């Protein structure tokens, strides 16, 4: 496991632990970090240099879905303007930057809209969903427009000290998995080829 991933995991667990000690708490999630798997996937996929524009919530998605995440009595926020759509933007950007493929002046632009963001930490079962509509445009023409969704479920616990950190970790892992799904999508790879 990469050092940056371990550091991020420690920060998330520490934040969740602090939240548990203080009862109801408001905690910012750790920033996303690049994964070796996604960086290698981006490098080997034939993607050319791309720009990433500001991600936003999709039409019809309540502001509350983009701005906060409640897990039991704790509320978690994105470190990027308290916006989970911008958290997704950064999750994609950090992977592309680490692969040497992020170029703000590129004519190929990736945009995104957050469509789904949920997490539940039940007494015995935890679930999470993350979805986004990704678009690739070049010279004003849309070359790719598709919604991708990642789901997860895991064994949860009645004990908050176990359930809350597990829910945070599973939820934040969906960002990396959603980026992976995008990077593996053949239509996406075709749209961003130089």
GIPEMO-V358587 format. One record per pair of residues at least 6 apart in sequence whose C-alpha atoms are under 7 Angstrom apart, sorted by the first residue. I is the first residue (numbers start at 1). GAP is how many residues later the second one is. If there is no record, write none. Layout:
i={I | I}
gap={GAP | GAP}
This chain:
i={4 | 5 | 8 | 11 | 12 | 12 | 13 | 15 | 16 | 16 | 17 | 19 | 19 | 20 | 24 | 24 | 25 | 25 | 26 | 26 | 26 | 27 | 27 | 27 | 28 | 28 | 28 | 28 | 29 | 29 | 29 | 29 | 31 | 32 | 32 | 33 | 34 | 34 | 34 | 35 | 38 | 38 | 39 | 39 | 39 | 39 | 41 | 42 | 42 | 42 | 43 | 45 | 46 | 47 | 47 | 47 | 47 | 48 | 48 | 48 | 48 | 49 | 49 | 49 | 49 | 50 | 50 | 50 | 50 | 50 | 50 | 51 | 51 | 51 | 51 | 51 | 51 | 51 | 51 | 52 | 52 | 52 | 52 | 52 | 53 | 53 | 53 | 54 | 54 | 54 | 55 | 55 | 55 | 55 | 55 | 55 | 56 | 56 | 56 | 56 | 56 | 57 | 57 | 57 | 57 | 57 | 58 | 58 | 58 | 61 | 65 | 66 | 66 | 66 | 67 | 67 | 67 | 67 | 68 | 68 | 68 | 69 | 69 | 69 | 70 | 71 | 71 | 71 | 78 | 78 | 80 | 80 | 85 | 85 | 88 | 91 | 91 | 92 | 93 | 96 | 107 | 107 | 108 | 108 | 108 | 108 | 109 | 109 | 109 | 110 | 110 | 110 | 111 | 111 | 111 | 112 | 112 | 112 | 112 | 113 | 113 | 113 | 114 | 114 | 114 | 115 | 115 | 115 | 116 | 116 | 116 | 116 | 117 | 117 | 117 | 118 | 118 | 118 | 119 | 119 | 119 | 119 | 120 | 120 | 120 | 121 | 121 | 121 | 121 | 121 | 122 | 123 | 123 | 123 | 124 | 124 | 124 | 124 | 125 | 125 | 125 | 126 | 126 | 126 | 126 | 126 | 127 | 127 | 127 | 128 | 128 | 128 | 128 | 129 | 129 | 129 | 130 | 130 | 130 | 130 | 131 | 131 | 131 | 131 | 132 | 132 | 132 | 133 | 133 | 133 | 133 | 134 | 134 | 134 | 135 | 135 | 135 | 136 | 136 | 136 | 136 | 136 | 137 | 143 | 144 | 144 | 144 | 149 | 150 | 150 | 156 | 157 | 182 | 183}
gap={29 | 28 | 22 | 19 | 17 | 18 | 152 | 12 | 148 | 149 | 144 | 6 | 55 | 141 | 49 | 50 | 49 | 50 | 48 | 49 | 50 | 48 | 49 | 50 | 48 | 49 | 50 | 51 | 47 | 48 | 49 | 50 | 48 | 58 | 59 | 61 | 60 | 61 | 64 | 60 | 57 | 142 | 56 | 57 | 59 | 60 | 142 | 54 | 57 | 141 | 56 | 144 | 147 | 142 | 145 | 146 | 147 | 53 | 144 | 145 | 146 | 52 | 53 | 54 | 57 | 51 | 52 | 53 | 56 | 58 | 59 | 51 | 52 | 53 | 54 | 55 | 57 | 58 | 59 | 41 | 52 | 57 | 58 | 59 | 56 | 57 | 58 | 32 | 35 | 57 | 30 | 31 | 34 | 56 | 57 | 58 | 29 | 30 | 56 | 57 | 58 | 9 | 28 | 56 | 57 | 58 | 55 | 56 | 57 | 54 | 52 | 17 | 18 | 19 | 10 | 15 | 16 | 17 | 7 | 8 | 9 | 6 | 7 | 8 | 6 | 49 | 50 | 93 | 6 | 9 | 6 | 7 | 28 | 29 | 87 | 84 | 85 | 87 | 9 | 6 | 31 | 32 | 28 | 29 | 30 | 84 | 27 | 28 | 29 | 25 | 26 | 27 | 23 | 24 | 25 | 20 | 21 | 22 | 23 | 19 | 20 | 21 | 17 | 18 | 19 | 16 | 17 | 18 | 13 | 14 | 15 | 16 | 12 | 13 | 14 | 10 | 11 | 12 | 8 | 9 | 10 | 52 | 6 | 7 | 8 | 6 | 35 | 42 | 43 | 46 | 34 | 33 | 34 | 35 | 31 | 32 | 33 | 34 | 29 | 30 | 31 | 27 | 28 | 29 | 30 | 41 | 25 | 26 | 27 | 23 | 24 | 25 | 43 | 21 | 22 | 23 | 19 | 20 | 21 | 44 | 16 | 17 | 18 | 19 | 15 | 16 | 17 | 12 | 13 | 14 | 15 | 11 | 12 | 13 | 9 | 10 | 11 | 6 | 7 | 8 | 9 | 55 | 6 | 48 | 43 | 44 | 47 | 29 | 24 | 28 | 7 | 6 | 6 | 6}
